[in-house]
Amino acid sequence: MLDKKQLSDIGFSYVLEKLEPCSPLGDELRRKAAPRGAGEAALLVRELENVGLLFDALSLERERFYPLERALMQLKDIRRSVELSRTAALSEVELFEVKRFLMLLDPLEAACSELPVIKKLHDISIFSMPEALDILDPDGMRAQTFRLSDSCSEELRLIRRERKRVDLALRALPEGGAPERDGLIAERTLLSAREENEETRLRAVMTKAFSAHSARLEELIGSIARLDLALAKAKLMLAEGGAIPEILPNRDAEITFTDMVNPMLRAALGLKGRSFTPVSVALSKGAAVITGANMGGKSVAVKTLALNALLALSGFPVFAQSAALPMLSGIHLLYEDREDSRGGLSSFGGEMVRFGEILSSVSRTENQLVLLDEFARGTNPSEGSALVRAAVRFFNAKREAYALITTHFDFVAELASRHYQVMGLKNADPAELEAALNASGESGSAGAGEMLARFMDYGLFLAKSSENPPRDALKICRALRIPSEFMDYVEENGSGCEQKSKP
Amino acid sequence: MLYEFIKPYSSIATIGMCKNAGKTTVLNRLIGECFAHGETPALTSIGRDGERSDVVTGTDKPEIFVYEGTLVATAEALLTVGDVSREIADTSGMPTPMGEVVIMRAMSDGLVQIAGPSMTAQLRVLKRRLFALGAKRVFIDGALSRKSLAMPAVSDACILSSGASYSRDMNKTVADTAFACELMSLEGSALFDEKSLECAPASEKFILLDRDGERVSLDSAKDAAERIRTQGAKGLLVRGGVTDSVFEALFAAGRLLSGMEIAVEDGSRLLVRAANYQKLVRAGAAVRALEKTALAAVTVNPFSAYGEHYDKNAFFDAVRAALPAAVPVVNVKEYEYA
C-alpha cells in the first residue's frame, strides 16, 4: 500500500487539496478518501455513477447548482452533538447548533428539488426534518437564535417574570448606596440560580425528545456528506478534465488507461511553459516493462498510473480520456527515495526490504497492482539485470498481480508480456537539436537541460519485446554540454558495453 | 463623562498598564453611560493568556455588568459563570482554552465574564459579526499590559488606565504612562500601509524604501542599518514586535536616520525602553504606525491594590502635566456595580 509520502509524490494529496467540498461534512469524507476494498465493488460503481451524473448536469447548467452550494456552505458539523444527544443533555450552544442545522435543511431541500439530477443519485436522499425542529423550537418562531422559551414551563415563565421585576427595581435605585440594594442583588442571584436549574432540566427533556430523531438525522448527514463530496469531484472534473472509470466485473480483466495525465506534474510543467504528454497503458496480469531514454519520463508514467488507478478505486474521476479496470486489492509502488533511510540501510538495501514486503503481500492477496520504477538500479548492472529479469519472470509465472517495471537493463523486455518504450529523442532531428543546444549554450547545462526537455517525446509506444533499451545516455551527456575533454575519455574506453552478450 | 470622549468611535478598547489599574471600572462606567444614553453596546475581549490560570481555577469573579439586550462574545465555558439570562445568538468557530467563542444576547441585566479570541485577525472578524448582529458600538476589554497584544489595530480608539498598583514610585508610573500614551498615539505612516505587509512574505521582517522609492526586503536590523548608513533611505517598516535590540542596531546608521520614517504595525508593537525610543527620535527619525488609532482618554486610579496609595490630586496633576493637552485625563473613582 502507498504511504503518506508516496501519496504526496504521485500527486494524490495534490488532487485531494484541489477538491473543494462546500461543507465540513463533505470535507471530512474528502480527508478520508481511500480505495474501496474488494467487497465494495457495487458501492464504488454507484459512487462513480453519482459523480458522472453530477458532471453531466453541471456541464449543462453550472449556475443552477449555485443555490445548492450556498445551502451546503452554511452547514456545520453537528455529528458530535447528535451522537451525544443519546447519552447526555445537550448544552444551550449545542442545541443552538442543532437547531440552526435543522433550519438550514429547508433551503437545502428546496435547492435539491430544483435539480432533477439529485433524485437520480444512488445512496443520497435529502429531506428536511420539521418534526425534529419543532422539538427545539416549540413555538415555531424559527428564529436564528436559541433560548428556551417561556412557554417551555410555567416555572420558567414565573422565574423570568420575577427576575424582570428585580432588574427594574435595581435600575430604579439612585446611584451610590441604597438600603434595598443588597437585598435585591441577593434576590437576583437566587433567581438566576433557579432559572439555570430549570433550564438544565428542560434541556434534558428537550434532548431526550430530540434523540428519537438522531438516527434519521445521522443518515441524512451521511447523505449530505456524500452529495457534497460527489459534487466536489464533479466540479474538479469540469475544471481539470477527466473521465469516469469503468469498473470491470471480471477480476482478471485488463487494466487500460488512455491518455492519462498527472495534474500535479502538469501544473509544475505549466509553470515552465511546457505541457504534459499524455500516456496510455494497458496491463494484463503478469509483468509489463517500460524502457527508454534517461529523462524520458518513465518514472512520470509510473507515478501517473499509480495516481489514476488509486483515484479510480477511491471513487474519483480519473485524469484520462478513458479508463477501465477490475477491483484491485492493493497498489504498490517502489522507487528510489533519496530521503528514505530505513534503519541505516543503503538505498539498495532499503529497496530490497520493501520489495520483500511487496512479494509477501502479493502472495497473500491476489489482484494487486505492483509498480517498480528503475528496479535494482542501485547495484551492479549484471546482478541488477538478473534481479529485474527474475522479477519479470516471477510476476509472469504467478499471474496473480498486474506488474509494471521500468528499467534500463537489457534483455528484460523480451521476458515481459508487454514492452513499452518512451519515445525519448527517437524522433528528434539531430541537426535541429544540435542547433538549439548551441543557441542555449550560454546558459550552461541547466539551459541545455531545459532545451533537451523540449525535444524529448514523453509518449509511450508499444515496442517489440526483442528491442533493447535505446542507447541515449551518451547522447544526452553531450547534449547537456559535459566537457568534451571528458567525453573523449568515455569514447576511448568504449561504449563497448553495446557488444555485451546476453547473460 | 467618559461617554463624551468615546462618542465618535464605533469600537473602543480598554487597556490597563497593570492589574487593578481600574480597567474594569472604566468598562463598567462606559457601559453604564451608554445605557444612560439609550445604547446597548456589544462586548468582547482579546484573549486572556496572561490570566489564564486565574480563569481556569475560577478565582476570577464575573465583574462586568451588562444590561438586557447587550451582545457579549465570550468563551463557552464562561457563559454560566455570570448570572444573566441569555439567548445564544451565534457561534464563531474560534477556539479558546475555555471553549469556542459564542455570541450571546443578555435577556436580563446581570454580570458576565468575557474571554474573546486571542488573535487580532479573529477579533476583527468577531467585531464585524457583532456589528452585523445589530451592535452600534463594540467595547473590547483589552490586554492587561500594552505589551501583551496588538490592541489598537482592531479598535478605532482606546482608553488607557493607569494606577498606583503599577509601581510604588509615582514618578515612574507617570513617566511610563506618558510613554505608553506616546506610543498609542503615533501618527499614521506617510509611506506604508497595510498592503505593504500583505505583498511581502511574513518572513520578511524589514521592508526598506530606498531613496528612489524602491522596496527592499532585509533580514535583520543590522542589514537595514548598514544599508541606511551607506545609501540612505526614505523609510523602514518593521513587521511584528520591535525590541530594544532592533533600535540599538539601527543607531549604527548614524546621521542618515535623520528625516527617515521608521514605521511599525501599531504602537503596541514597540516593546522598547523610553530611552531608546527618545534617542531614535532625537536622531531625527519619525516613528509612525501603519494606522493611526485615537487615544480617547487616560484614566488614573490613585488607589493601589497593594496598599501604597498615591495622593489623589498629586497623581492626577502629574499625569495631566506629562501628557499632551489634547488627551483627556479622568480620575476613576473605584466603586462596585454589584
Boltz contact constraints between the chains, C-beta under 6 A:
constraints:
  - contact:
      token1: [A, 92]
      token2: [B, 88]
      max_distance: 6.0
  - contact:
      token1: [A, 93]
      token2: [B, 76]
      max_distance: 6.0
  - contact:
      token1: [A, 93]
      token2: [B, 88]
      max_distance: 6.0
  - contact:
      token1: [A, 93]
      token2: [B, 102]
      max_distance: 6.0
  - contact:
      token1: [A, 96]
      token2: [B, 88]
      max_distance: 6.0
  - contact:
      token1: [A, 145]
      token2: [B, 87]
      max_distance: 6.0
  - contact:
      token1: [A, 145]
      token2: [B, 89]
      max_distance: 6.0
  - contact:
      token1: [A, 146]
      token2: [B, 88]
      max_distance: 6.0
  - contact:
      token1: [A, 147]
      token2: [B, 87]
      max_distance: 6.0
  - contact:
      token1: [A, 163]
      token2: [B, 108]
      max_distance: 6.0
  - contact:
      token1: [A, 167]
      token2: [B, 108]
      max_distance: 6.0
  - contact:
      token1: [A, 167]
      token2: [B, 109]
      max_distance: 6.0
  - contact:
      token1: [A, 192]
      token2: [B, 83]
      max_distance: 6.0
  - contact:
      token1: [A, 195]
      token2: [B, 85]
      max_distance: 6.0
